[in-house]
Amino acid sequence: MFGNKRKNKGRYLKLSFKLILMVALLFSGRALYAQDSLFRVIPEPVYAKSTGLKTFIHPETAIYYPESLAADAALLNEAIRSYTGYGLPLKPQPENTIAATIGFGKGRTSSQQLILELDSVKVKEQSGYQLAIQDNKIAIVGHDPAGVFYGIQSLMQLLSRSENNILSLPQGIIKDYPRFNYRGMHLDVGRHLYSVDFLKRFIDLLSLYKFNVFHWHLTEDQGWRIEIKKYPKLQSIAAWRSGTIIGHKKESPHTFDGKKYGGYYTQEQVKEVVAYAGSKYVNVLPEIEMPGHALAALTAYPELGCTGGPYQTAQFWGVFDDVFCAGNEQVYTFMEDVLDEVISLFPYAYIHIGGDECPKLKWEHCPKCQKRIKDEGLKDEHELQGYFMKRIERYLAGKNKKAIGWDEVLEGGISKSTTIMNWRGEQSGIAAAKAGYEVIMTPENLLYLDYYQSLNKNEPIAAGNYTPLSKVYAYEPVPDALSPEEAGYIKGIQAAVWTEYMSDEKHLEYMVFPRALAVSEIAWSERGRKNYPWFLNKLRQQEALLKKKNVNYFPYFDELTAESKNEVGQVGTLALKTTLPKALIRYTTDGSKPVASSKLYQQPILLNRSMVLNAQLFVGKKPTGRVFNQQFQHHLGSQKKITLVNPPAGKYAFPANLLLNGMEGHHRFNDGQWLGFSGKDLDAVVDLGKLTPVSNIGINILNYHWQRMWAPTRLRFLVSADGTNFKEIYTRENFEKDGINKVQARFPAQQVRYVRVVGENVGTIPKGSYGEGEKAWLMADEIIIQ
């Protein structure tokens, strides 16, 4: 690992006891873990130890490398040139002739050396590397070329500019290798299209943080993005849509910009991207969606649908009933022809064949599909999708390619040679692994980067849910529910970038970074080596690198967050938190902007009166980050007992007293302030503790049909003195407003102890509406009693 032990015996004897111990620990391998304050590398290495000294790279530093690593040496040289403006002398050597001694000997060579070397004996782990930085020698030894490349990426993260345009970096040693062989990032180019130059830039950033798979989502309802020469209408028709929805799809009525939008990647451009990614040791995984998400293709070739059209490339985001006809033999010919051209362009062993979100409505009424079900002895339309996917999987196998599919492909009994991406949550991944499928963990609620990363009201539009950096980082891809043998089927993880609300490249970067860095550490580093405060420490240093590369990253990862405490009979409190070291929190409660002389936050704020809270981080006297804002309304129901007949459900299953915490939810409904009732009524009773004069009752109701959220068919307010006999004082049946409906009932003051609020759920979403046949959500927030 450190070269010939006999030859260096004398040198080792001269080392201090501490250094000898460090070297011995290095040999202990996988069980070893240490953090080093000078080696702030993302993802976290297996082992890192610095000496406290520095080494310098200057114009005379020469790069030595075997001919097989010439491309990597050139990449390293260009990276250094981007820092300094000058390149280093390149010194190619015959294979197996570089004697790079990795260690901490005090002997000096005649000149500064930067050495790249392959040695699968010194570095036994696939894609592993060792990076040794000494006074006049920097050596990167890889198990394979990929390992050398990853060592270069770690080196680049350690560089800093010194005086006279010289680069400095800490001396020491890193030993490293990946936890998972699949470390992926997905990008949807169907909803919005990005330039080839941007794709290369995106791949550069992924490779810097040791991702090794770029999942290129090429076809969608909203556009077909890859040239297929046998089907020219995919370029002339399917690649274009005649307009795009404005704003969020949850908002009604929908409006569209009426502007033609689209384009596609030529096969030459595809080859260019694939080759570029290969030079960065990134495999490109193409995805061709089937049998759903096919509206753009059907628009070009309507004979491939169940009805024969006409169809229109989607301008709206969502799931559409028109899909490829599974009973039409012509569809399979089309898919095989498409895959033949795709296979010729992508050398990666895998092809992603989609399989998600395929409605069966058209199949249920299609004579060809029903005949296929009968002829093949299938039970229903779900098994028909299984037939479709298995047929495509077998075709790929005949071409020496393996299939990857979204977790719905499990429903049709796909073969075990297919790898599963479990987007619908951890349970589908657990089920797949237990059944013996290889799994790439891609849970929507944790690794979808189109979700909001902040609850700040100034955040740009996003998909809806809330997935901050801390939540991403906390994810562990190997569930405890799996046995060691079953855990072996977890082959890696992948984050997904769905681009409905990312119309430009800068916005995309803002959504992806720095959350992608958290994903990289989950994918590369062992579970026991993760430490969120240390990760943030490294990330703050990485900001300089991201800025140097002009990445439009989200900079507020240390921003203020709040946690409220609301217990019956006690004054509520609001605790403010930040992860920024040595920062002070100053705040006001009158709505004014905090300044350096504003009140210093030292303990949770008492919520015993109405207020408009503004809080700001300060480093010294300088404000940093954005202002945190929270309004609080104190009323008669605050901290009183509340009882629910039906419990809230799913991700909206919060404690009942949330309805009385004085804080109203945002229209994004991702802030943890909304209670949601799935198919069941809201029936809440508030006990004020004693007879109290009440003249005003209010509640907020969310009405977003495109999110399956429906206002109640009837909302009633009732009051009682004894908790048994209730009198209705208000009823409402019409909720026309899309979004938040603020309901308020004023009436002559009455002596009341109990207030009952009843919202009657629609139950099942009616036919013709989005999500028809599913349970409707009734969303309620903040019962206000005055």
Backbone hydrogen bonds, N-H to C=O, Kabsch-Sander energy under -0.5 kcal/mol:
donor,donor_aa,acceptor,acceptor_aa,energy
2,F,3,G,-0.5
8,N,4,N,-1.3
9,K,6,R,-1.4
12,Y,8,N,-2.5
13,L,9,K,-1.9
14,K,10,G,-0.8
14,K,11,R,-1.0
15,L,12,Y,-1.5
20,I,16,S,-2.4
21,L,17,F,-2.4
22,M,18,K,-2.0
23,V,19,L,-2.5
24,A,20,I,-2.5
25,L,21,L,-2.5
26,L,22,M,-1.7
27,F,23,V,-1.0
27,F,24,A,-0.7
28,S,25,L,-1.7
29,G,26,L,-1.0
31,A,28,S,-0.7
32,L,29,G,-1.6
34,A,46,V,-0.5
39,F,36,D,-1.0
40,R,38,L,-0.9
41,V,39,F,-1.4
47,Y,175,K,-2.2
49,K,173,I,-2.4
51,T,171,Q,-2.0
52,G,171,Q,-0.6
55,T,169,L,-2.9
57,I,167,L,-3.1
58,H,56,F,-0.5
61,T,58,H,-2.2
62,A,112,Q,-1.7
63,I,89,P,-3.0
64,Y,62,A,-0.6
64,Y,114,L,-2.5
65,Y,91,K,-1.4
67,E,93,Q,-1.1
69,L,66,P,-2.1
70,A,67,E,-1.8
73,A,69,L,-2.6
74,A,70,A,-2.2
75,L,71,A,-2.1
76,L,72,D,-2.5
77,N,73,A,-2.4
78,E,74,A,-2.4
79,A,75,L,-2.2
80,I,76,L,-2.3
81,R,77,N,-2.3
82,S,78,E,-1.9
83,Y,79,A,-0.8
83,Y,80,I,-0.8
84,T,80,I,-2.3
85,G,81,R,-2.9
91,K,63,I,-3.3
93,Q,65,Y,-2.8
97,T,94,P,-1.2
99,A,97,T,-0.6
100,A,98,I,-1.1
101,T,99,A,-0.8
102,I,100,A,-0.8
103,G,101,T,-0.8
113,Q,136,N,-1.7
114,L,62,A,-2.7
115,I,138,I,-3.6
116,L,64,Y,-2.7
117,E,140,I,-2.4
119,D,142,G,-2.7
123,V,119,D,-2.0
124,K,122,K,-0.6
128,G,125,E,-2.3
129,Y,176,D,-2.4
130,Q,141,V,-2.3
131,L,174,I,-2.5
132,A,130,Q,-0.5
132,A,139,A,-2.7
133,I,131,L,-0.5
133,I,172,G,-3.3
134,Q,132,A,-0.6
134,Q,137,K,-3.5
138,I,113,Q,-2.5
139,A,132,A,-2.8
140,I,115,I,-3.1
141,V,130,Q,-2.5
141,V,139,A,-0.5
142,G,117,E,-2.7
142,G,140,I,-0.5
143,H,128,G,-2.3
144,D,128,G,-0.5
148,V,144,D,-1.9
149,F,145,P,-2.4
150,Y,146,A,-2.5
151,G,147,G,-2.1
152,I,148,V,-2.1
153,Q,149,F,-2.0
154,S,150,Y,-2.1
155,L,151,G,-2.3
156,M,152,I,-2.6
157,Q,153,Q,-1.4
158,L,154,S,-0.9
158,L,155,L,-1.0
159,L,155,L,-0.8
160,S,168,S,-1.9
162,S,166,I,-4.0
165,N,162,S,-0.7
166,I,163,E,-1.0
167,L,57,I,-2.2
168,S,160,S,-3.2
169,L,55,T,-2.1
171,Q,53,L,-2.7
172,G,133,I,-1.8
173,I,49,K,-2.6
174,I,131,L,-2.3
175,K,47,Y,-2.2
176,D,129,Y,-2.4
179,R,524,W,-1.3
180,F,523,A,-1.5
182,Y,491,K,-1.6
183,R,181,N,-0.6
184,G,493,I,-2.6
185,M,213,V,-2.0
186,H,495,A,-2.6
187,L,215,H,-2.5
188,D,497,V,-2.3
189,V,187,L,-0.7
189,V,217,H,-2.1
199,L,195,S,-2.2
200,K,196,V,-2.3
201,R,197,D,-2.1
202,F,198,F,-3.1
203,I,199,L,-2.5
204,D,200,K,-2.5
205,L,201,R,-2.1
206,L,202,F,-2.3
207,S,203,I,-2.8
208,L,204,D,-1.9
209,Y,205,L,-1.1
209,Y,206,L,-0.7
210,K,207,S,-1.8
211,F,206,L,-2.3
212,N,183,R,-2.2
213,V,183,R,-1.5
214,F,283,N,-3.3
215,H,185,M,-2.5
215,H,213,V,-0.6
216,W,214,F,-0.8
216,W,285,L,-2.6
217,H,187,L,-2.3
217,H,215,H,-0.9
218,L,216,W,-1.0
218,L,287,E,-1.5
219,T,287,E,-0.6
220,E,223,G,-1.3
223,G,220,E,-0.8
224,W,238,A,-1.4
225,R,218,L,-2.4
225,R,223,G,-0.5
227,E,265,Y,-2.3
229,K,227,E,-0.5
231,Y,228,I,-1.5
234,L,231,Y,-1.8
235,Q,232,P,-1.2
236,S,232,P,-2.1
237,I,233,K,-2.5
238,A,233,K,-2.1
239,A,234,L,-0.6
240,W,237,I,-1.8
241,R,261,Y,-2.7
245,I,315,Q,-2.2
246,I,255,T,-3.0
251,E,248,H,-1.5
255,T,246,I,-0.5
257,D,244,T,-2.3
261,Y,241,R,-2.7
263,G,239,A,-1.9
265,Y,225,R,-2.7
266,T,264,Y,-0.5
270,V,266,T,-2.4
271,K,267,Q,-2.4
272,E,268,E,-2.0
273,V,269,Q,-2.5
274,V,270,V,-2.8
275,A,271,K,-2.7
276,Y,272,E,-2.3
277,A,273,V,-2.8
278,G,274,V,-2.3
279,S,275,A,-1.7
280,K,276,Y,-0.6
280,K,277,A,-1.3
281,Y,278,G,-1.7
282,V,277,A,-2.5
283,N,212,N,-3.1
283,N,281,Y,-0.5
285,L,214,F,-2.4
285,L,283,N,-0.6
287,E,216,W,-2.2
288,I,352,H,-2.3
289,E,287,E,-0.6
296,A,220,E,-0.6
298,L,294,A,-2.3
299,T,295,L,-1.9
300,A,296,A,-1.3
301,Y,297,A,-2.4
304,L,301,Y,-2.1
305,G,302,P,-1.9
306,C,323,V,-0.6
314,A,221,D,-1.8
323,V,321,D,-0.6
324,F,291,P,-2.7
325,C,304,L,-2.7
326,A,324,F,-0.7
328,N,325,C,-1.1
329,E,327,G,-0.7
331,V,328,N,-1.5
332,Y,328,N,-0.8
333,T,329,E,-1.6
334,F,330,Q,-2.3
335,M,331,V,-2.8
336,E,332,Y,-2.4
337,D,333,T,-2.3
338,V,334,F,-2.6
339,L,335,M,-2.8
340,D,336,E,-2.1
341,E,337,D,-1.6
342,V,338,V,-2.3
343,I,339,L,-3.2
344,S,340,D,-1.5
345,L,341,E,-0.6
345,L,342,V,-1.3
346,F,342,V,-1.5
351,I,402,K,-2.5
352,H,286,P,-2.7
353,I,351,I,-0.5
353,I,404,I,-2.8
355,G,290,M,-1.4
364,E,360,K,-2.0
365,H,361,L,-0.8
365,H,362,K,-0.6
366,C,363,W,-1.1
370,Q,366,C,-2.6
371,K,367,P,-2.2
372,R,368,K,-2.2
373,I,369,C,-2.3
374,K,370,Q,-2.0
375,D,371,K,-3.2
376,E,372,R,-2.2
377,G,374,K,-1.0
378,L,373,I,-2.6
384,L,380,D,-1.3
385,Q,381,E,-1.9
386,G,382,H,-1.7
387,Y,383,E,-2.3
388,F,384,L,-2.3
389,M,385,Q,-2.8
390,K,386,G,-2.5
391,R,387,Y,-2.1
392,I,388,F,-1.9
393,E,389,M,-2.6
394,R,390,K,-2.4
395,Y,391,R,-1.7
396,L,392,I,-2.4
397,A,393,E,-2.2
398,G,394,R,-1.8
399,K,395,Y,-0.6
399,K,396,L,-1.3
400,N,397,A,-1.7
401,K,396,L,-2.4
402,K,349,A,-2.9
404,I,351,I,-1.9
405,G,419,T,-2.4
406,W,354,G,-2.3
407,D,421,M,-1.6
409,V,406,W,-2.3
410,L,407,D,-1.6
411,E,408,E,-1.7
412,G,409,V,-0.9
413,G,410,L,-1.6
414,I,409,V,-1.1
418,T,415,S,-1.8
419,T,403,A,-2.4
420,I,438,E,-2.8
421,M,405,G,-2.5
422,N,420,I,-0.6
422,N,440,I,-1.2
423,W,421,M,-1.5
425,G,422,N,-0.9
429,G,425,G,-0.9
430,I,426,E,-2.4
431,A,427,Q,-2.7
432,A,428,S,-2.0
433,A,429,G,-2.4
434,K,430,I,-2.6
435,A,431,A,-1.4
436,G,433,A,-1.2
437,Y,432,A,-2.7
439,V,489,Y,-2.9
440,I,420,I,-3.0
441,M,439,V,-0.6
441,M,492,G,-2.5
444,E,423,W,-2.6
446,L,443,P,-1.3
447,L,443,P,-2.9
448,Y,444,E,-1.1
449,L,447,L,-0.7
449,L,496,A,-2.9
451,Y,448,Y,-1.0
452,Y,465,N,-2.1
459,E,456,N,-1.8
463,A,450,D,-2.6
464,G,465,N,-0.5
467,T,452,Y,-3.4
467,T,465,N,-0.6
472,V,468,P,-2.0
473,Y,469,L,-2.7
474,A,470,S,-1.6
475,Y,471,K,-0.5
475,Y,472,V,-1.4
482,L,479,P,-1.6
487,A,483,S,-3.1
488,G,484,P,-0.9
488,G,485,E,-0.6
489,Y,486,E,-2.0
490,I,487,A,-1.7
491,K,439,V,-2.6
491,K,489,Y,-1.0
492,G,439,V,-0.8
493,I,182,Y,-1.4
494,Q,441,M,-2.1
495,A,184,G,-1.7
496,A,447,L,-2.5
498,W,496,A,-0.6
502,M,499,T,-1.6
508,L,504,D,-1.8
509,E,505,E,-2.2
510,Y,506,K,-2.1
511,M,507,H,-1.9
512,V,508,L,-2.0
513,F,509,E,-2.7
516,A,512,V,-2.5
517,L,514,P,-1.3
518,A,514,P,-1.2
519,V,515,R,-2.0
520,S,516,A,-2.3
521,E,517,L,-1.6
522,I,518,A,-1.9
523,A,519,V,-2.4
524,W,520,S,-2.0
525,S,521,E,-2.1
529,R,526,E,-2.0
530,K,527,R,-1.4
535,F,531,N,-2.5
536,L,532,Y,-2.6
537,N,533,P,-2.0
538,K,534,W,-2.3
539,L,535,F,-2.7
540,R,536,L,-2.4
541,Q,537,N,-1.1
542,Q,538,K,-2.3
543,E,539,L,-1.3
544,A,541,Q,-1.1
545,L,541,Q,-0.6
546,L,542,Q,-2.5
547,K,543,E,-2.7
548,K,544,A,-2.1
549,K,545,L,-1.7
550,N,547,K,-1.8
551,V,546,L,-2.7
553,Y,551,V,-1.9
554,F,513,F,-2.8
559,E,556,Y,-2.1
561,T,577,K,-2.2
563,E,575,A,-2.3
565,K,573,T,-2.7
569,G,639,Q,-2.9
570,Q,567,E,-2.0
572,G,607,L,-0.5
573,T,565,K,-2.1
574,L,605,I,-1.8
575,A,563,E,-3.0
577,K,561,T,-2.7
580,L,558,D,-0.5
583,A,580,L,-1.3
584,L,618,F,-3.2
586,R,584,L,-0.5
586,R,616,Q,-2.5
587,Y,599,K,-2.3
588,T,614,N,-2.6
591,G,612,V,-1.6
598,S,595,V,-2.2
599,K,587,Y,-0.8
601,Y,585,I,-3.7
605,I,574,L,-2.5
607,L,572,G,-3.4
608,N,606,L,-0.8
611,M,632,F,-2.4
612,V,589,T,-1.6
613,L,611,M,-0.6
613,L,630,Q,-2.7
614,N,588,T,-2.3
615,A,628,F,-2.4
616,Q,586,R,-2.8
617,L,624,T,-0.7
618,F,584,L,-2.8
619,V,622,K,-2.7
620,G,618,F,-0.7
622,K,619,V,-1.7
624,T,617,L,-2.3
628,F,615,A,-3.1
630,Q,613,L,-2.4
632,F,611,M,-3.0
633,Q,662,G,-2.3
634,H,632,F,-0.6
636,L,785,I,-2.4
637,G,785,I,-0.6
638,S,635,H,-1.5
639,Q,660,L,-0.7
640,K,637,G,-2.1
641,K,687,D,-0.9
643,T,685,V,-2.4
645,V,683,D,-2.4
649,A,676,G,-2.7
652,Y,649,A,-1.9
653,A,650,G,-1.4
654,F,652,Y,-1.7
658,L,655,P,-1.8
659,L,656,A,-2.2
660,L,657,N,-1.7
661,N,658,L,-1.3
664,E,662,G,-0.5
669,F,666,H,-1.9
675,L,780,A,-2.6
676,G,652,Y,-1.3
677,F,778,L,-2.2
678,S,676,G,-0.6
679,G,677,F,-0.9
679,G,776,A,-3.2
682,L,759,G,-2.3
683,D,681,D,-0.6
684,A,757,V,-2.7
685,V,643,T,-2.4
686,V,755,V,-3.3
687,D,641,K,-2.9
688,L,686,V,-0.7
688,L,753,R,-3.4
692,T,752,V,-2.5
694,V,750,Q,-2.7
697,I,745,A,-2.1
698,G,784,I,-2.5
699,I,743,V,-2.2
700,N,781,D,-2.5
701,I,741,N,-2.3
702,L,779,M,-1.9
703,N,739,G,-2.5
704,Y,709,M,-1.0
707,Q,704,Y,-2.1
708,R,705,H,-1.7
709,M,704,Y,-2.6
710,W,708,R,-0.6
710,W,777,W,-2.7
713,T,760,E,-2.6
714,R,760,E,-0.6
715,L,732,R,-3.0
716,R,758,V,-2.9
717,F,730,Y,-2.3
718,L,756,R,-2.9
719,V,727,K,-2.3
720,S,754,Y,-2.1
726,F,724,T,-0.8
727,K,719,V,-2.9
729,I,717,F,-2.6
730,Y,717,F,-1.3
732,R,715,L,-2.1
735,F,733,E,-0.5
739,G,703,N,-2.5
739,G,737,K,-0.5
741,N,701,I,-3.4
742,K,740,I,-0.7
743,V,699,I,-2.8
743,V,741,N,-0.9
745,A,697,I,-3.1
746,R,744,Q,-0.5
747,F,695,S,-2.1
750,Q,694,V,-2.1
752,V,692,T,-2.8
752,V,750,Q,-0.8
753,R,720,S,-2.2
754,Y,720,S,-2.8
755,V,686,V,-2.2
756,R,718,L,-3.3
757,V,684,A,-2.7
758,V,716,R,-2.5
759,G,682,L,-3.0
760,E,714,R,-2.7
760,E,758,V,-0.5
761,N,759,G,-0.7
764,T,762,V,-1.2
765,I,774,E,-3.2
769,S,766,P,-1.6
772,E,769,S,-1.7
773,G,765,I,-2.6
774,E,771,G,-2.3
776,A,763,G,-2.7
777,W,708,R,-2.8
778,L,677,F,-2.0
779,M,702,L,-0.6
779,M,777,W,-0.6
780,A,675,L,-2.5
780,A,778,L,-0.5
781,D,700,N,-2.0
783,I,659,L,-2.6
784,I,698,G,-2.3
784,I,782,E,-0.6
786,Q,696,N,-3.0
